Amino acid sequence: MNRYCLSLLLCLPLAAAAYPIDVEKRLDGVKVDFTAFDTAPDMAAVTLNNYGQTAAACKVTLRNGPEAPRVRRVSVDAGQQANVTARFNREVLRLRVTMACADK
């Protein structure tokens, strides 16, 4: 019985599935970096970090297959970070993120 429980516990990490995230960046003279997360099967989150000396205005487009893209506009002050989230109608299979940032 202990072997069955142990084998079940060892298989749990294999059951956790994450979707691939493709990111395209267009930075116009700003030092902005990102971290993308797969928070839930139908939700995506992106954290933007501004390492520059000036504020940045960013437009983040999140796409999941045939659904309409979710566009988020965010302003990131110098040395700060901002979070962008989007919930989709169906499970995310591949997330495509387009990030365009410029000086504010």
Solvent accessible surface area in square Angstrom, and as a share of the most:
residue,aa,sasa,rsa
1,M,172,0.77
2,N,128,0.66
3,R,208,0.76
4,Y,164,0.62
5,C,63,0.38
6,L,105,0.52
7,S,56,0.36
8,L,119,0.59
9,L,109,0.54
10,L,120,0.60
11,C,71,0.42
12,L,101,0.50
13,P,96,0.60
14,L,150,0.75
15,A,80,0.62
16,A,83,0.64
17,A,100,0.78
18,A,79,0.61
19,Y,26,0.10
20,P,61,0.38
21,I,52,0.26
22,D,60,0.31
23,V,48,0.28
24,E,91,0.41
25,K,94,0.40
26,R,130,0.47
27,L,62,0.31
28,D,100,0.52
29,G,76,0.73
30,V,15,0.09
31,K,139,0.59
32,V,7,0.04
33,D,62,0.32
34,F,54,0.22
35,T,61,0.35
36,A,26,0.20
37,F,94,0.39
38,D,55,0.29
39,T,80,0.46
40,A,33,0.26
41,P,90,0.57
42,D,41,0.21
43,M,48,0.21
44,A,0,0.00
45,A,11,0.08
46,V,1,0.00
47,T,17,0.10
48,L,0,0.00
49,N,29,0.15
50,N,3,0.02
51,Y,143,0.54
52,G,13,0.13
53,Q,169,0.75
54,T,79,0.46
55,A,27,0.21
56,A,0,0.00
57,A,46,0.36
58,C,5,0.03
59,K,84,0.35
60,V,0,0.00
61,T,21,0.12
62,L,0,0.00
63,R,87,0.32
64,N,6,0.03
65,G,46,0.45
66,P,115,0.73
67,E,22,0.10
68,A,70,0.54
69,P,69,0.43
70,R,45,0.17
71,V,63,0.36
72,R,86,0.31
73,R,173,0.63
74,V,36,0.21
75,S,53,0.34
76,V,1,0.01
77,D,82,0.43
78,A,42,0.33
79,G,58,0.56
80,Q,108,0.48
81,Q,114,0.51
82,A,17,0.13
83,N,104,0.53
84,V,6,0.04
85,T,64,0.37
86,A,2,0.02
87,R,138,0.50
88,F,5,0.02
89,N,133,0.68
90,R,141,0.51
91,E,107,0.48
92,V,4,0.02
93,L,139,0.69
94,R,97,0.35
95,L,0,0.00
96,R,89,0.33
97,V,4,0.02
98,T,14,0.08
99,M,0,0.00
100,A,32,0.25
101,C,3,0.02
102,A,39,0.30
103,D,82,0.42
104,K,155,0.66
